[in-house]
C-alpha cells in the first residue's frame, strides 16, 4: 500500500459521517442510473424482440422499376432526368427470391406472407383485421409465433386449413374463445367461416389487436390476390446488419426492402429519446453526488491544513498530498459504484416484479427490465468521471498549500 | 565554511509579504551546523528565527544566498528533490506538536518511514516502537495522538523527527508549549539522542535555560545573526 493510499484510508475512516454522505450520493446515483436504464431499455428491447418475433428483421415487399422522368423545367442545380420508382403491388416470384436470399449467411430463414385487410365478425361484434396468410412451417421457423401462442393449439391450426390464429386483444374485442367461429368478409362481399385454433400474444399492441393468421392458400382465395405473397419476412442471424442487407436486397431483387430499424424508426426514436432523457435526469444525481464529494473533500482539505503542512515537512511531495485526496475520491467512487451496482441490480429486479396492466403500444403485465452489463459500465464510468473532477480541485488545492504559511500561522 | 558541516547557509536573504507589508526578514544570514552539535537560535519575536529554520529545513526558498546540505547547494533543486532530502536527512519538531490526529503514536512515528520506503511494515513498527520506548512512551504505542498529554505529544513528535535517522533535527520552539518540567525533560531527551547518534540539532527557543544548555547560541535581531557564542565551559 502506498503511503498516500494508507493516509487517505485513515482520513476517510475518521470522517465516517462525511464518508457515508459521499458514499450514499454515489450509491444512489449509480443505482438509479442502472435501474432507469434497465427500465427504459427493457421496454425498448421488449418492443424490438416482439416486433422482430412477429414481423421479422427484414421485409421484402412490392416490386419496383426505375422510372426516368423528364423534368419540365430543367434547373441549374438538378439533372435534367430525375430517377423515380414505380411500384407494383405484391411479389410474383416469391419462391425464387427466397431461394436466392437463403444463400446469404445472415439469413436464417424466410417466410412468404399474403397480407390483406378484412372485416371480421363474431356474434354482434365487428372489427377490421389484418389477415396474414402464412405457410405455417416456414412462418414458425422465421418468427416467434410458436412462443406467442396464448391459448389453443398450433397443431390444430396446421392441420385445419379453415382455421385461424387470432391476436389476443382482437379475440377480446370479438369475444372469441378457442374453438369459436369467426367470419371474415371477403372483398367479394361474402362471409367465410373459420375456426379459432389458437390465440397469439406478441406483446405489441398494434399486432395483437388487428392480426389474424390464416393459411396462405386460403388467404389467396379469400383476398383474390393475383400474386402468391405481399411480403417476405426474414429472420436474421445479426438483426443489427439488417439495413445493409435490405439495401442489398433492393438492388438485387428490385423489390422494396425495409429493415426493422427503418420500419420501426418512429417508435425506436421515441424509446431512444426516453432513454436519453432518463439518462440525463439520473446523471444529474451522479453530478450532485460529485458536488457533495467536492464539498466533503474541500472541507477535509481545510480541516487538514496542519496535517498537510506536517506531511510536507516530513518529505511528502506535492503529488503525494494530491494523491491522498484523489485516493479518497477514488475509494468513495469505487465502493460507491460497487454498492450502487448491487443496489441498481436489486432495484431493477424489484421493479420487474411490480405488476402493471399495460395495453397500449406494448402489452405487458409487469415492468420490463433489460439486464445489460453496459448499463453498469456506463454508471461506473459516469461516477468515476464525476468523482475524479470533484476530487481533483480539492486535491490540487491541497498540493499547492504552502506549508510554511500554515506552520508560521500556527506558531503565532 | 568548515568541512564536515551537515547543514549550512550562506548570505541568506528573505523577504516576506508584498508591497507595503513587505518585510526584509533575513539579511545576509550565514550559519553552519556540524555533526553532534546542538545550536540554539534566540532573539525577540519577529526577528526571523522561524524563517531561518524553514529555509534551512528546505521548506522555504531564500530570495538570496544558498543552503548547503552535506556540502551540496540545494536551494535551487526542484520541489520533489527537496522533499526527498527533507524526508531522508532532516527531522522537524514544531511547537504545537503537529501530530496527525487520526493516527496512533506508533503510526505517527511510522509516517516518515512510509515515505522513505526502506523498511518493511514489521520493521517500521519495530523501529517506531523502539523510538517511542526511547522517549518513554512504550506503554502508549496504540494510544490515539489526540488522547496524549501535551508532553507526551511532544515526545511522540521527537520520536517521529528521528524516525528516518536524520542527519539534522530542526526544532521550532519545541518546548514552548510545555511546562518547565516537561520542557526540560523533552529538551534533555532530544539533546541526548542527537548527541549519541552524532546528529545535529538546531532549535529556535525563547527559553534562556534551554539556550544556555546548547553548544552554540546564535542571537538574532532584525533579520541578522548579531552574535554566535560557544557554550561557556563549566
Interface residues (C-beta under 8 A of the other chain):
Chain A: X3 X6 X7 X10 X11 X13 X14 X306 X307 X309 X310 X311 X312 X313 X314 X315 X316 X317 X318 X319 X320 X403 X404 X407 X408 X410 X411
Chain B: X50 X51 X54 X57 X59 X60 X79 X80 X83 X84 X85 X86 X87 X88 X90 X92 X94 X95 X96 X98 X99 X100 X101 X102 X103 X107 X111 X112 X114 X115 X116 X117 X160 X164 X172 X173
